[in-house]
Amino acid sequence: MVKIRISVIAGGLLMLFAKTACSTFYGVGCAGCTLDQAYRDPQALALLHAAVRGNADEVERLVKGGADPNYLEEGSVPMLIWTLCAQNKKGYEALLKAGADPNLGGTGKGFAGSEVIGTAFSRTSRSYIKKGWSATVMAAAIEDPFYLRLALKNGGDPNALRGPEPDDRPLLQAAYYGFFENIKILLASGADINVHDDRYRFYTAPELAIGVYGRFDIAVYLLEQGYNHDLQMLLRSCDRSANEEMKPYREQLIKMLKERGVE
Protein backbone atom coordinates (compact mmCIF):
# COMPACT_ATOMS: atom_id res chain seq x y z
CA MET A 1 0.00 0.00 0.00
CA VAL A 2 2.82 2.39 0.88
CA LYS A 3 4.58 1.62 -2.41
CA ILE A 4 1.36 2.29 -4.33
CA ARG A 5 0.89 5.63 -2.56
CA ILE A 6 4.49 6.62 -3.30
CA SER A 7 4.00 5.71 -6.96
CA VAL A 8 0.81 7.77 -7.15
CA ILE A 9 2.49 10.75 -5.50
CA ALA A 10 5.51 10.45 -7.78
CA GLY A 11 3.25 10.24 -10.82
CA GLY A 12 1.35 13.30 -9.67
CA LEU A 13 4.56 15.24 -9.20
CA LEU A 14 5.70 14.27 -12.70
CA MET A 15 2.40 15.50 -14.14
CA LEU A 16 2.71 18.74 -12.18
CA PHE A 17 6.26 19.15 -13.44
CA ALA A 18 5.13 18.64 -17.03
CA LYS A 19 2.32 21.17 -16.72
CA THR A 20 4.39 23.87 -15.07
CA ALA A 21 7.79 23.40 -16.70
CA CYS A 22 7.54 26.55 -18.79
CA SER A 23 6.62 28.93 -16.02
CA THR A 24 7.91 27.46 -12.78
CA PHE A 25 10.91 25.20 -13.15
CA TYR A 26 12.62 26.78 -16.14
CA GLY A 27 11.80 30.46 -15.74
CA VAL A 28 10.51 32.05 -18.93
CA GLY A 29 8.19 30.00 -21.11
CA CYS A 30 6.39 30.86 -24.33
CA ALA A 31 4.04 29.09 -26.75
CA GLY A 32 4.13 25.89 -24.76
CA CYS A 33 7.89 25.41 -24.42
CA THR A 34 10.82 26.47 -22.30
CA LEU A 35 13.47 28.98 -23.31
CA ASP A 36 16.06 26.33 -24.10
CA GLN A 37 13.54 24.48 -26.27
CA ALA A 38 12.77 27.55 -28.38
CA TYR A 39 15.23 26.83 -31.23
CA ARG A 40 17.72 24.12 -32.15
CA ASP A 41 20.13 26.58 -33.75
CA PRO A 42 22.71 27.66 -31.10
CA GLN A 43 23.29 31.12 -32.59
CA ALA A 44 19.57 31.88 -32.62
CA LEU A 45 19.21 30.53 -29.09
CA ALA A 46 22.05 32.73 -27.85
CA LEU A 47 20.34 35.78 -29.36
CA LEU A 48 17.05 34.82 -27.79
CA HIS A 49 18.65 34.42 -24.36
CA ALA A 50 20.18 37.89 -24.66
CA ALA A 51 16.86 39.43 -25.71
CA VAL A 52 14.83 37.76 -22.98
CA ARG A 53 17.38 38.98 -20.40
CA GLY A 54 17.14 42.50 -21.82
CA ASN A 55 20.83 42.64 -22.73
CA ALA A 56 20.63 45.16 -25.58
CA ASP A 57 24.39 45.33 -26.10
CA GLU A 58 24.61 41.56 -26.49
CA VAL A 59 21.68 41.57 -28.90
CA GLU A 60 23.44 44.16 -31.04
CA ARG A 61 26.73 42.25 -30.91
CA LEU A 62 25.18 38.94 -31.88
CA VAL A 63 23.18 40.42 -34.76
CA LYS A 64 26.29 42.12 -36.12
CA GLY A 65 27.97 38.73 -35.90
CA GLY A 66 25.33 37.14 -38.10
CA ALA A 67 22.51 36.13 -35.77
CA ASP A 68 19.08 36.61 -37.35
CA PRO A 69 16.45 38.43 -35.22
CA ASN A 70 13.79 36.95 -37.53
CA TYR A 71 14.97 33.36 -37.19
CA LEU A 72 12.23 30.73 -37.14
CA GLU A 73 11.95 26.96 -37.10
CA GLU A 74 8.93 24.76 -37.65
CA GLY A 75 6.76 24.85 -34.55
CA SER A 76 8.41 27.98 -33.14
CA VAL A 77 7.40 31.60 -32.59
CA PRO A 78 9.37 34.77 -33.39
CA MET A 79 11.89 36.13 -30.90
CA LEU A 80 9.80 39.27 -30.47
CA ILE A 81 6.98 37.14 -29.12
CA TRP A 82 9.39 35.57 -26.63
CA THR A 83 10.25 39.02 -25.28
CA LEU A 84 6.52 39.73 -24.98
CA CYS A 85 6.11 36.53 -22.97
CA ALA A 86 9.02 37.63 -20.78
CA GLN A 87 7.62 41.19 -20.59
CA ASN A 88 11.13 42.46 -21.23
CA LYS A 89 10.91 45.91 -22.77
CA LYS A 90 14.65 46.33 -23.27
CA GLY A 91 14.97 43.06 -25.13
CA TYR A 92 11.87 43.76 -27.22
CA GLU A 93 13.15 47.18 -28.23
CA ALA A 94 16.65 45.84 -28.92
CA LEU A 95 15.30 43.22 -31.32
CA LEU A 96 13.21 45.80 -33.16
CA LYS A 97 16.22 48.08 -33.50
CA ALA A 98 18.18 45.11 -34.83
CA GLY A 99 15.63 44.53 -37.58
CA ALA A 100 13.12 42.12 -36.08
CA ASP A 101 9.89 42.14 -38.09
CA PRO A 102 6.81 42.87 -35.93
CA ASN A 103 4.60 41.35 -38.66
CA LEU A 104 6.36 37.98 -38.66
CA GLY A 105 4.23 35.04 -37.59
CA GLY A 106 5.41 31.59 -36.57
CA THR A 107 3.93 28.12 -36.48
CA GLY A 108 4.25 27.60 -32.74
CA LYS A 109 1.32 27.85 -30.35
CA GLY A 110 0.59 27.30 -26.69
CA PHE A 111 0.42 28.99 -23.32
CA ALA A 112 2.65 31.97 -22.76
CA GLY A 113 4.18 30.66 -19.56
CA SER A 114 3.22 33.88 -17.78
CA GLU A 115 0.12 35.98 -17.28
CA VAL A 116 0.59 38.52 -20.04
CA ILE A 117 -2.33 38.51 -22.50
CA GLY A 118 -5.67 40.10 -21.68
CA THR A 119 -7.10 41.84 -18.65
CA ALA A 120 -6.12 41.13 -15.05
CA PHE A 121 -9.32 39.08 -14.73
CA SER A 122 -8.58 36.83 -17.70
CA ARG A 123 -4.79 36.54 -17.87
CA THR A 124 -4.45 33.31 -15.94
CA SER A 125 -6.63 31.33 -18.34
CA ARG A 126 -6.27 33.36 -21.54
CA SER A 127 -2.52 33.83 -21.99
CA TYR A 128 -2.48 31.56 -25.01
CA ILE A 129 -0.49 32.29 -28.16
CA LYS A 130 -2.14 31.21 -31.39
CA LYS A 131 -0.41 29.75 -34.41
CA GLY A 132 0.55 32.53 -36.81
CA TRP A 133 0.43 35.40 -34.34
CA SER A 134 2.79 38.29 -34.97
CA ALA A 135 4.22 40.55 -32.28
CA THR A 136 1.86 43.31 -33.45
CA VAL A 137 -1.22 41.16 -32.96
CA MET A 138 -0.04 39.91 -29.57
CA ALA A 139 0.96 43.41 -28.44
CA ALA A 140 -2.59 44.60 -29.16
CA ALA A 141 -3.81 41.98 -26.68
CA ILE A 142 -1.46 43.22 -23.93
CA GLU A 143 -2.69 45.95 -21.60
CA ASP A 144 0.56 47.94 -21.50
CA PRO A 145 0.51 50.02 -24.73
CA PHE A 146 4.31 50.28 -24.79
CA TYR A 147 4.66 47.12 -26.86
CA LEU A 148 2.02 48.05 -29.43
CA ARG A 149 3.35 51.58 -29.89
CA LEU A 150 6.85 50.27 -30.53
CA ALA A 151 5.66 47.56 -32.92
CA LEU A 152 3.76 50.11 -35.01
CA LYS A 153 6.65 52.55 -34.91
CA ASN A 154 8.86 49.84 -36.37
CA GLY A 155 6.63 48.85 -39.26
CA GLY A 156 3.88 46.86 -37.58
CA ASP A 157 0.81 46.50 -39.79
CA PRO A 158 -2.32 47.62 -37.90
CA ASN A 159 -4.56 45.69 -40.30
CA ALA A 160 -2.72 42.40 -40.85
CA LEU A 161 -4.49 39.11 -40.18
CA ARG A 162 -1.98 36.88 -38.40
CA GLY A 163 -3.58 33.77 -37.01
CA PRO A 164 -6.26 31.14 -37.62
CA GLU A 165 -9.31 33.14 -36.53
CA PRO A 166 -11.02 36.22 -38.05
CA ASP A 167 -10.32 38.23 -34.90
CA ASP A 168 -6.55 37.68 -35.10
CA ARG A 169 -6.07 41.29 -36.15
CA PRO A 170 -4.66 44.03 -33.92
CA LEU A 171 -7.82 46.17 -33.68
CA LEU A 172 -10.09 43.21 -32.99
CA GLN A 173 -7.76 41.84 -30.31
CA ALA A 174 -7.64 45.24 -28.60
CA ALA A 175 -11.43 45.51 -28.79
CA TYR A 176 -11.93 41.96 -27.51
CA TYR A 177 -10.04 42.77 -24.31
CA GLY A 178 -11.41 46.29 -24.02
CA PHE A 179 -8.04 48.02 -24.26
CA PHE A 180 -9.16 51.54 -25.05
CA GLU A 181 -5.68 53.02 -25.35
CA ASN A 182 -4.58 50.31 -27.76
CA ILE A 183 -7.65 50.96 -29.89
CA LYS A 184 -6.85 54.67 -30.08
CA ILE A 185 -3.22 53.94 -30.97
CA LEU A 186 -4.25 51.56 -33.74
CA LEU A 187 -6.78 53.94 -35.27
CA ALA A 188 -4.19 56.73 -35.23
CA SER A 189 -1.84 54.36 -37.06
CA GLY A 190 -4.30 53.61 -39.85
CA ALA A 191 -6.24 50.59 -38.60
CA ASP A 192 -9.46 50.00 -40.54
CA ILE A 193 -12.21 50.95 -38.10
CA ASN A 194 -14.73 48.88 -40.09
CA VAL A 195 -12.66 45.69 -40.21
CA HIS A 196 -15.01 42.70 -40.18
CA ASP A 197 -15.49 39.11 -41.27
CA ASP A 198 -18.19 38.29 -43.83
CA ARG A 199 -18.84 34.86 -42.33
CA TYR A 200 -19.21 35.89 -38.69
CA ARG A 201 -21.00 39.21 -38.35
CA PHE A 202 -20.03 39.75 -34.72
CA TYR A 203 -16.31 39.97 -35.56
CA THR A 204 -16.24 43.76 -35.51
CA ALA A 205 -14.51 46.07 -33.06
CA PRO A 206 -17.61 47.53 -31.35
CA GLU A 207 -19.44 44.21 -31.12
CA LEU A 208 -16.45 42.41 -29.63
CA ALA A 209 -15.99 45.25 -27.13
CA ILE A 210 -19.62 44.94 -26.07
CA GLY A 211 -19.94 41.18 -26.30
CA VAL A 212 -16.93 40.23 -24.19
CA TYR A 213 -16.68 42.83 -21.42
CA GLY A 214 -19.71 45.05 -22.02
CA ARG A 215 -17.62 48.03 -23.11
CA PHE A 216 -20.33 50.27 -24.53
CA ASP A 217 -18.01 53.25 -24.06
CA ILE A 218 -15.66 51.83 -26.68
CA ALA A 219 -18.55 51.25 -29.08
CA VAL A 220 -19.65 54.88 -28.65
CA TYR A 221 -16.12 56.07 -29.36
CA LEU A 222 -15.86 53.93 -32.50
CA LEU A 223 -19.18 55.25 -33.78
CA GLU A 224 -17.99 58.80 -33.14
CA GLN A 225 -14.79 58.05 -35.06
CA GLY A 226 -16.68 56.92 -38.16
CA TYR A 227 -17.58 53.27 -37.69
CA ASN A 228 -20.43 52.51 -40.09
CA HIS A 229 -20.41 48.78 -40.83
CA ASP A 230 -23.67 46.88 -40.23
CA LEU A 231 -25.17 49.32 -37.75
CA GLN A 232 -28.30 47.18 -37.50
CA MET A 233 -26.21 44.39 -36.01
CA LEU A 234 -24.59 46.86 -33.62
CA LEU A 235 -28.02 47.97 -32.42
CA ARG A 236 -28.88 44.34 -31.66
CA SER A 237 -25.78 44.18 -29.48
CA CYS A 238 -27.38 46.84 -27.30
CA ASP A 239 -29.80 44.19 -26.04
CA ARG A 240 -27.01 43.10 -23.73
CA SER A 241 -27.35 44.35 -20.17
CA ALA A 242 -24.89 46.93 -18.87
CA ASN A 243 -23.41 47.57 -15.43
CA GLU A 244 -23.98 50.89 -13.71
CA GLU A 245 -20.84 52.43 -15.18
CA MET A 246 -21.74 51.42 -18.74
CA LYS A 247 -25.50 52.14 -18.68
CA PRO A 248 -25.13 55.79 -19.80
CA TYR A 249 -22.91 54.70 -22.70
CA ARG A 250 -25.40 52.02 -23.69
CA GLU A 251 -28.18 54.60 -23.82
CA GLN A 252 -25.94 57.01 -25.71
CA LEU A 253 -25.09 54.33 -28.26
CA ILE A 254 -28.75 53.49 -28.85
CA LYS A 255 -29.55 57.18 -29.28
CA MET A 256 -26.69 57.71 -31.73
CA LEU A 257 -27.76 54.73 -33.82
CA LYS A 258 -31.38 55.85 -33.96
CA GLU A 259 -30.24 59.33 -35.00
CA ARG A 260 -28.55 57.58 -37.92
CA GLY A 261 -31.84 55.98 -38.90
CA VAL A 262 -31.13 52.55 -37.47
CA GLU A 263 -34.20 50.83 -36.04
PyMOL commands that set and color helices and strands:
alter all, ss='L'
color gray80, all
select helices_A, chain A and resi 2-25+35-37+42-53+56-64+79-86+89-97+123-126+135-140+146-153+170-177+180-188+205-213+216-224+231-237+247-259
alter helices_A, ss='H'
color red, helices_A
select strands_A, chain A and resi 29-30+33-34+110-111+128-129
alter strands_A, ss='S'
color yellow, strands_A
deselect
rebuild
show_as cartoon
